Amino acid sequence: MPDIRKVVGRRTRVLRKKLGYTQEELARRAEIARESLSRIERGQREVGLYVLQRLGRVDVHLER
């Protein structure tokens, strides 16, 4: 079974790049720290519903 942190991280990075955002810009729009976003994208941080909701508000959806 794949590590959900890695799956979410990869998907977040792909969609961020597709939208043309830097980590800094996406973090600012989602109102989270850029360092947190970096750890999420690398699969090194658990992502709670609160952060997922914030990312979703800036068009980063985790569906396939």
N, C-alpha and C positions, 0 to 999 in steps of 0.2 A: 504494500500500500504506500503510495507516495506521501511524503511529508507535506501536510497542508500548508505549512509556512512557506515552503519552497514554491508550491503551486500558486499561492496567492501572490508571492513576491514576483515570480516570473510574469504572471498575468498583469500585475500592476505596472511593471516596467514596460512591457510591450504596449499596453494601452496609453501609458504616459507618453511614450515616444510617438505613437500614432497620432496623438493629439498635438504633438509638437511642443510639449512642455519640458522645461528643465526640472530637475528635482527641486531646485529652489522655488520655481514658480508654482509647481503643483503643491508643495508643502505650504507655501503662503496662501494659496487659494483654499486649501483644505484646513488651514489653521492648525497645522501640526509642525513639529520641528523637522527641519531638513534631515537631521541626523536620524530621526525616527523613520522617516521615509526611506532613507538609505538602508537601514537595517531591515525594514520590511521587504524591500526589493531583493535583498541578499538572502532572505529566508531566515534571518537571525532574530526576528522579533515576532512574538505572538500578536495577532491583529484582532482587537476586540471589535464588537459591534459599533461602538462609538466612533472609532477611527474609520471603519468601513462606511459608515453613514457619511462622515465628512468627505471621504474620497468620492463617494457616489454623488455628492452635490456638485462636483466639478467634472462630471462625465467620465469617471473612471469606474466602469462596471466590470465585475469579475466573472460574468457569464461568458461562455465560449462562443 
